[in-house]
């Protein structure tokens, strides 16, 4: 079996992490009224940066490099999502939902990468992807456990005309 698909999927994952970094960074800048959410997102931005580096290492193990084209496309998508989110009155709630959905997409992607790496006898790639998977699961769990609270805080702020509910 050749590693063409694994390389392509690792490149996709790298682009996905670049998209996540841009999307999360944009969101975190505007969450001053949600300090716990802002702190956790900022922590995950750092994790995301390290994940991209780990994926670059995986690609180098396979004699490949990142796809500038895929990375650029993902970053443009993230920019569009960020601009769209800034326009939404209920950005913090919609952003929380979008982040939770995106984390689950990442979880599924890493599960597929792990299986492909195992089938192709690439144990180091599989192990790195397992480590990243655990970080993604932790973030998805945190978002899931905190979405109720974020929604409640948004609605409470929205009732008070003197407070900006959006962020």
C-alpha positions as CSV (number, residue, x, y, z in Angstrom):
1,X,0.0,0.0,0.0
2,X,1.3,3.4,-0.8
3,X,1.1,6.4,1.6
4,X,-0.5,8.8,-1.0
5,X,-3.8,9.0,0.9
6,X,-2.1,9.4,4.3
7,X,0.0,12.3,2.9
8,X,-3.0,14.0,1.4
9,X,-5.0,13.6,4.7
10,X,-2.1,14.9,6.8
11,X,-2.0,17.9,4.5
12,X,-5.7,18.3,4.9
13,X,-5.3,18.1,8.7
14,X,-2.5,20.7,8.6
15,X,-4.8,23.0,6.6
16,X,-7.6,22.3,9.1
17,X,-5.3,23.3,12.0
18,X,-4.3,26.5,10.2
19,X,-8.0,27.2,9.7
20,X,-8.8,26.5,13.4
21,X,-6.0,28.8,14.5
22,X,-7.2,31.7,12.5
23,X,-10.9,31.1,13.4
24,X,-10.1,30.8,17.1
25,X,-7.8,33.7,17.2
26,X,-10.4,35.9,15.6
27,X,-13.0,34.8,18.1
28,X,-10.8,35.1,21.2
29,X,-10.0,38.7,20.5
30,X,-13.7,39.6,21.1
31,X,-14.5,37.6,24.2
32,X,-13.6,40.1,26.9
33,X,-17.0,39.5,28.6
34,X,-16.5,35.7,28.7
35,X,-13.1,35.3,30.4
36,X,-13.3,31.6,30.9
37,X,-14.2,30.9,27.3
38,X,-11.5,33.3,26.1
39,X,-8.8,31.7,28.3
40,X,-9.7,28.2,27.1
41,X,-9.8,29.2,23.5
42,X,-6.4,30.9,23.9
43,X,-5.0,27.7,25.4
44,X,-6.4,25.7,22.5
45,X,-4.8,28.2,20.0
46,X,-1.4,27.2,21.4
47,X,-2.3,23.6,21.2
48,X,-3.4,24.1,17.6
49,X,-0.1,25.7,16.7
50,X,1.8,22.8,18.2
51,X,-0.5,20.4,16.4
52,X,0.3,22.0,13.0
53,X,4.0,21.6,13.9
54,X,3.5,17.9,14.8
55,X,1.7,17.4,11.5
56,X,4.6,19.0,9.6
57,X,6.9,16.5,11.3
58,X,4.6,13.6,10.3
59,X,4.7,14.8,6.7
60,X,8.5,15.0,6.8
61,X,8.6,11.4,8.1
62,X,6.8,10.5,4.9
63,X,9.1,12.6,2.7
64,X,6.4,15.2,2.1
65,X,5.7,18.8,3.0
66,X,2.6,20.9,3.7
67,X,0.4,22.1,0.9
68,X,0.6,25.9,0.7
69,X,-2.5,25.9,-1.5
70,X,-4.6,23.9,1.0
71,X,-3.3,26.0,3.9
72,X,-4.2,29.3,2.1
73,X,-7.7,28.0,1.2
74,X,-8.4,27.0,4.8
75,X,-7.2,30.4,6.1
76,X,-9.4,32.2,3.6
77,X,-12.3,30.1,4.8
78,X,-11.6,30.9,8.4
79,X,-11.4,34.6,7.5
80,X,-14.8,34.4,6.0
81,X,-16.2,32.6,9.0
82,X,-14.6,35.2,11.3
83,X,-16.1,38.1,9.4
84,X,-19.5,36.5,9.2
85,X,-19.3,35.8,13.0
86,X,-18.5,39.4,13.8
87,X,-21.8,40.4,12.1
88,X,-23.9,38.1,14.1
89,X,-25.6,39.7,17.1
90,X,-25.3,36.4,19.0
91,X,-21.7,35.7,17.9
92,X,-20.6,34.1,21.2
93,X,-23.3,31.5,21.1
94,X,-23.0,30.8,17.4
95,X,-19.2,30.7,17.7
96,X,-19.5,28.2,20.5
97,X,-21.7,26.0,18.4
98,X,-19.3,26.3,15.4
99,X,-16.3,25.6,17.5
100,X,-17.9,22.5,19.0
101,X,-18.9,21.3,15.5
102,X,-15.4,21.9,14.2
103,X,-13.7,20.1,17.1
104,X,-15.9,17.0,16.3
105,X,-14.9,17.3,12.6
106,X,-11.2,17.3,13.8
107,X,-11.8,14.3,16.0
108,X,-13.2,12.3,13.1
109,X,-10.3,13.3,10.9
110,X,-7.7,12.2,13.4
111,X,-9.4,8.9,13.9
112,X,-9.2,8.3,10.2
113,X,-5.5,9.4,10.2
114,X,-4.7,7.0,13.0
115,X,-6.2,4.1,11.3
116,X,-4.5,4.9,8.0
117,X,-1.1,5.3,9.7
118,X,-1.6,2.0,11.5
119,X,-2.5,0.2,8.3
120,X,0.5,1.7,6.5
121,X,2.9,0.7,9.4
122,X,3.6,4.3,10.4
123,X,3.6,4.0,14.2
124,X,5.1,7.4,14.9
125,X,2.5,9.1,12.8
126,X,-0.2,7.1,14.5
127,X,1.1,8.1,17.9
128,X,1.3,11.8,17.1
129,X,-2.2,11.7,15.7
130,X,-3.4,10.0,18.9
131,X,-1.8,12.7,21.0
132,X,-3.5,15.4,18.9
133,X,-6.8,13.5,19.1
134,X,-6.8,13.6,22.9
135,X,-6.4,17.4,22.8
136,X,-9.3,17.7,20.4
137,X,-11.5,15.5,22.5
138,X,-10.6,17.6,25.6
139,X,-11.5,20.8,23.8
140,X,-14.8,19.4,22.4
141,X,-15.7,18.1,25.9
142,X,-14.9,21.5,27.4
143,X,-17.0,23.3,24.9
144,X,-19.9,20.8,25.4
145,X,-19.7,21.2,29.1
146,X,-19.7,25.0,28.9
147,X,-22.1,25.8,26.1
148,X,-25.1,26.0,28.5
149,X,-23.3,28.5,30.7
150,X,-22.2,30.6,27.7
151,X,-25.7,30.6,26.4
152,X,-27.1,31.6,29.7
153,X,-24.6,34.4,30.2
154,X,-25.4,35.7,26.7
155,X,-29.1,35.8,27.3
156,X,-28.6,37.5,30.7
157,X,-26.4,40.2,29.0
158,X,-28.9,40.5,26.1
159,X,-31.6,41.4,28.6
160,X,-29.6,44.3,30.0
161,X,-29.5,47.1,27.4
162,X,-26.4,48.6,29.0
163,X,-24.3,45.5,28.3
164,X,-23.1,44.3,25.0
165,X,-24.3,40.8,24.7
166,X,-22.5,39.9,21.5
167,X,-19.0,39.4,23.0
